[in-house]
């Protein structure tokens, strides 16, 4: 079975090669080729999963060596794969949800002239993401890491004739490069410390390294995770990345790419366990980000950007759990999987709404859509209930465990982290209820509204095929789009409960991540009751503000916090002032130093030598009598000096 591991990557990689190099002759069937190869990778994953279940938990890991990549003295890099319980979880999520998104994209991108290329990029993304989670060493993981960055750049900027899409793609690419520097430094530190960067030898040798070195490595890994998973301070790219087609938002920003950072931290568990200061920083980053994303999500009227803020917040929960160590690793991955179901479903539901509303994204121009789009309403509603932690649905089981683990940290730190996690749950219930109410309930605010100019910015090209900005005629999406939404809704309902039966998800991952049961000081039942209570409060506040009052089509000015949240809590303004303006001032200072000091020294030396040579040149005048006088004068000086020295 080990020989099948490479097929997981080979199938979508072949699809990317065929679709991107095959030319226009494949335009008519390219989407079917891409979808079939994504599904083939999922089938291989299921076969390997079934084989893994038939083995003892301690013997489930499989390895496949392909070839020696860089054999140079002591520097040995192999192209080899490791499939264990952790990577298998990601394989099934990536290929399963990815295949559903491929199917959905067949309908969503039906009228796009470049659909074949789009599916080629989707296949390329799947191949890179699978390489990332299957690599058996950090250097090969880095190749997949960069491949994911490239594919995300291509997908976010797919409609590159839109300036906003091209800018968003560049922004995502550049911000992620900052995190990538952290990963590259971490790999260098590993090699200088352990003499290798293979997972097994590195993680087994952590006891031989100093805490300082392990802390440095862990912090660099965390920096890399912040870039890919859109965590503070590298979170600014995620909202703008919604400029890509909606299936891209579902694939990259819900189920796969943004989870890569969580995978990196959990895979490096032994390093973080030996670096408590780095663990503390990780929990702080997660706690700050979960509140940051939740607050931003409360003020967004763009349905996709509201969900993007939600993604940032939910990944914050996972990073917080991963920072808690053995009491949180399993629950970080559990929430990652359940989040993959309900957030992908929510994004696809948003795309379905846009499909029926002439690609309108402003929720203030929706309202009352539940009667026009019943399947979208039900599937989106189930995803909504899952993400807010409604009892019995997936999010309830996974998020509740993270909140319990946060309180179980103990001491003041545990109370702070647990309180932040509870507050985040309340805000999540508020902004997601707001999304539901603005979209599916209330008056039909899209009727008889003024027709926008056809040159209005920020319109998805797909809108050109739907008569963008004319009065919309809401309708349900075709089956090829609704079936994936239904499947994801089923996962949103049942996945969390299924994982929790007999602690089966804990038992599944424990051989890889380890697990230690935590005991919150207020008791698990009290934590659960508190989580449900704050969820009800959040829903109630949203209902009072948006369910019982008329919703203006134009957003009111709002409070200072609301205005700040609309501007993403000034994250771009901060980056502009500190990084852009700071970079400009630094550049100008360096130019001034270069012109004044460096050029001054160089030009001054040149001028001095020129002046000296000009004066010396006067001596070389070509007259013999001048040379004779010079020789006579020199001889006289030498004689006088000699006589003077003898006299002394």
Secondary structure, DSSP 8 states (H G I E B T S, - for coil): -GGGHHHHHHHHHHHHHHHHHS-GGGTTTHHHHHHHHHHHHHHHHHHHHHHHHTS-GGG--EEEEEEEEEEETTEEEEEEEEE-HHHHHHHHHHHHHHHHHHHHHHHHTTT-TTHHHHHHHHHHHHHHHHHHHHBSBHHHHHHHHHHHHHHHHHHHTTTTTSHHHHHHHHHHHHHHHHHHHHHHHHHHHHHHHHS--BHHHHHHTGGGS-HHHHHHHHHHHHHHHHHHTT-TTS-THHHHGGGS-HHHHHIIIIISGGGHHHHHHHHTHHHHHT-HHHHHHHHHHHHHHHHHHHHHHHH--BHHHHHHHHHHHHHHHHHHHHHTGGGTHHHHHHHHHHHHHHHHHHHHHHHHHHHHTTT--BGGG---GGGT-HHHHHHHHHHHHHHTT-TTSHHHHHHHHHHHHHHHT-HHHHHHHHHHHHHHHHHHHHHHHHHHHHHHSSS-TTTT-----TT-SS--GGGGGTTTTS--------HHHHHHHHHHHHHHHHHHHHHHGGGHHHHHHHHHH-------TT-HHHHHHHHHHHHHHHHHHHIIIIISS---SS-----HHHHHHHTGGGHHHHHIIIIIIHHHHHHHHHHHHIIIIIHHHHHHHHHHHHHHHHHHHHH--S-HHHHHHHHHHHHHHHHHHHHHHHH-
